[in-house]
Amino acid sequence: MLDVPREALRNHWPEYGIEALGLGLFMMAAVAGTALLEHPASPLHGALPDPLVRRALMGVAMGATAIALVYSPLGQRSGAHFNPAFTFTFFRLGKIAPADALFYVLAQFFGAVVGAAMIGAALGMFAAHPGVRFAATLPGAPVWTAFAAEVAISFGLMTTVLITSNTARLERFTGIFCGALVALYITFEAPVSGMSMNPARSLGSAANAGVFSSIWIYFMAPPLGMLLAAELFVRLHGARAVHCAKLHHTNGKRCIFRCTRPMEPAR
């Protein structure tokens, strides 16, 4: 049994490393953007007194970051999950081998914690300030309201991914749809749940800020919402309608998943 994960690690370590790096970069952008927009000493914070406007700018920045990661050569190769809830849902759908799912999730948590720590070391007290707190995801509503909101937005994101990535004319736009949802969710939903959809992203902030209140929401709600989306998709379209676990597939990069979609010639 031990030979299986060893073989996976030996053969697929570049994809695992990409997942760690990608989420680390995302965390750096999240913490830096939050410091720029929410630290009281930031000129941008003073120039933009309306929190809705600041959230909209943050949403655009993080949505663009997500899109850039999906379409980057790195994201094209790993599939650009950068989220344990994504990976677990695709594992449930039978598109990822168990060893690959395990190493993806471990890499994602590692990347999130280390990425937040690295930008924290660069920003110092600005990252740790109570107005920033390493971009911690914290509920702004009662916990069960926040939990329901996280389930809902995670359901929406996974439904979007499954529909677009498995529709030939929409497949190449999957990353754009995801980035647009991230931007909208940060702008309008963040005051309710903190807008996570990602257990590793929330732990990366919490571990560096030392703020673990209600973190169970972000470990339970995103996987639940995405699994519900997958269950509904399979009931409506069948399991064979899910072709791959990549968000961007037709790019010539190798695919380590249980994929049923033809690939372009490798470049």
Phi, psi and omega in degrees: 000324181293337181294331183294306178295328178295318179294319178298317180296320180293322185269330189243014182302329178299320179294321178296316179297322178297319179298319177295314181296316182298315180288328174299317178295320178298318179295320178300316179296320182295314182291316180296317179295320178295319178297318182294324185264334189245345178289132183302333182277353181286130177301326180293323177297317179292327182282342183236081184289340182278117181297331178295319178295318179295320178295323179297317178295319178296320178298317178297317182296315183284327175297318178294323177298315179298316180297316180299321180292319180298317186267357176292158175305328179292309180296324178298328182279313185280341185100351174058049173287298180053031186196117179301329179293321174300308184299315181296322180293318178291330173296316178298328179279357176083016184262354182230134175292150183305315182296319178295319178299316180299311183289328174300311183296315178300317180295321180295315178296317179299312181298321181295314182293314182291319179299315178295323179294321181292315178289330175295320178295326180286322184269341178062231186294340179295322180288327184272351182305143181305334178281348183245303177047048177054033179058039182298142175269115183228139181291139175257003179231171174309148192303322182285333172292316178297319178300312180298322179294319178295321176299315184295313183289328177291320175301316181296318180294314182292323176299316178299315180298314183294322180289310186288317184289343180249017174242119190306317184282348181251346190308316184289349180260005184304315180297325179291317177300317180297314179298321178295320177295318177302315180298315180293317181296317179297319182294315191249333185261336185309323179296343181273303186246349187095348176056082178251290187064011190209107181301321182291319178301317180291320179293323179303317177289313184297318183295327181273329180272343184070029182243103185246009181296130177064018181295339178301331179302317187276350173269334185256317188291313181299313176299322179297313180298318182288323177294322176296319178297317180295318179298316179295318181298316181294321179294326181277324190241345183091153182296329182290347179286345177270111189269327186201165178261005178274142173283332176226112192254314188280074185224001179082356177277153181294152181238122183265004185268172176278077195261140177243015179257133177299145181257152169289157176303141181296142178252000000 
